[in-house]
Amino acid sequence: MTALLGLSRLIDAVNARLGRSLSWLILAAILVSAVNAIVRKLFGVSANAWLELQWVLFGAVFLMCSPWTLLDNEHIRIDILNTRFPRGVRNAVEIVGHAFFLLPLCLVMMVTSWPFFVKSAPSWAQVGTALAAFPDAFAGAPGQWLSGLITWWKQLIGVGEQSFNAGGLPQWPAKFLVFAGFTSLFFQGLSELIKRAAVIMGRIPDPHGGPGGHLSSFEADAENLAETSGRAHR
């Protein structure tokens, strides 16, 4: 169990760091959406690539930050029932839910999404050809380097499955996010299962001793408000 708890701590640290880092993509999506809307309204100019970038960024946050959400016990659950269960029943629900529902679902998604990505992704030969063309971007005069870089970049992102919309983005990075997201969620579910088993065995204190989720946040806000009001009346 000691080795398993060490593995759990490693998974938690990786997913927490990943979640905190990628959550900033929400700001990037907001900026892309705002700039795209302003340019379209003021100058009548837009591009499908900017529109598709918005949902790719949102998809990245939704998929890659879900393990962090599970780690912090902020996922949606039926709190009205969960809070009424004895602690032993809640532990059993957690074990059954992770072992027989979350982990199998993640495995199914991992197995089915990998071929989905592979069929869409460029071959290594295509990527190698595109990378080998990088020095050609600087073959001309210095004043032509920027246009050379733009041409090379279009060649690089032009390999693999492309958007059905004119001027859209490659599709394979978004498809890879499905595999990566459910893989991260699988390992986080495994970590939660390890910790729940350790709690039942008395090896560690319950990291989510309260009901968790949104209900605990509401209760904490209510307690803070009551405490503030009590101080004001003294």
Summary of the structure (lengths in Angstrom):
residues: 234
radius of gyration: 23.9
end to end distance: 50.8
largest distance: 78.1
contacts: 635
relative contact order: 0.15
helix: 76%
strand: 1%
